[in-house]
Amino acid sequence: MPDTSTHSVNNIPIELTEEQQEHIAARHPEFKAQWDLILEVIAEPDEIYTLPNADNEFAALKRTNYLTDYTVVYYKEISVERGFVITAHPVSEKRKHRLVKKWSKVYPK
């Protein structure tokens, strides 16, 4: 089985659980078996944003040119020892600009 965890830029272990893999594959079948890409976005993002009204939940974006311009991965840091992937999907440049207007940028500062 491939590695299903990585570290966030805050050096917190983030797990991509089997349950979340099933969730992502069901809603975005184009990402089925793209687990390495999802983990790469968390470990080496271009940008990270906090989400409104969501404690310790982040949106990591990376220009991947996989299907479209960016891949966005939503994840939660539960503690300094643990976090998990919520979901992931492709996003165009245009949609990215609409989304980030609602979010607060935390990386890079």
N, C-alpha and C positions, 0 to 999 in steps of 0.2 A: 504494500500500500504506500502511495506517495506521502511525503511529509505534509501534514495538515496544520502546521503552525508556523508562525514567524514572530518577529518582534516589531512593535510599533516604533515610531520615532521617539517615543517616550521610554523605550526599552522595556515595554510591557509585553509579555507573551500573549499573542492573539491566536486563538484556535478557530479553525474552520471545521466545525463539527459535522458529523454525518447527516444530522438533521438539517443543518443549514445548507449542506451540499444538495440535499433533496429539494429543499425550498427553492434554491437558486435554479437548479436544473428544471424544475416544474414551471417556474415563471419566466425563465430566460434560458430555454434549451440550447441556445447558441453558446452558453457558458459551460455546458456539461463537459466535464473533464478538463476545464481550463483552470483548475485549482491553483496551479503554479502561478498563473497570471494574477489571480486574485490576491494571493499572498505577496507577490512582488509589488503590487500597488500599495499594500499596507507598509511593507518594509522600505520601499524606495519611492514614495509619492512625489509628485511635482508640487502638490498643494494639499493642505488639510484644513477643513472647516469644522467648527462646532455647529450642531444643529439646534435650532430654537426650541426651548422647552424640553430639552432632553439632556439629562445629566450624564456627562462622560460619554456621549455618543458623538462619533466623528464621521465625516465623509472624506475619504482619501481619494484624490484624483490623480491620474497619470495619463499622459498622452501615450497611448498604446497603438493607435491606428488599427486596433482589432475591431472589425465590423464598422466602426466609425472613429471619431477623433479621440475620445477619451474612454477610460473605464473608471467608474466610480464604485468604491467599496465602502459600505457603511459598517461600522463596527463600534463596539462598546468596550470601554476599559472598566471592569468591575472593581478592581483593586490594583495595587502595584504588582501583584503576582499573577493576574489573570484577566483576560478579555476574550471576546468572541466576535466573529463575523456575523452581521445581521443579514445582509444581502449585497448583491452586486448587479450592475447592469452597464451596458454601453451608453454613452451620452455624446451627442454632437457638440461642436463648438458653440453653436447658437443656444442650445438648451442649457449647456453648462453656464453660460453667462446669465441666463434667467434664474437658474437655481442658486448660484452663489450670491445673488442680491439678497436672499433671505438668510444667509448664513454668515457667521463671523470667522474670518480667516485666522488660523493659529500657526500655520506653517506654510512657507517660510515667513518669518516676521518681517 
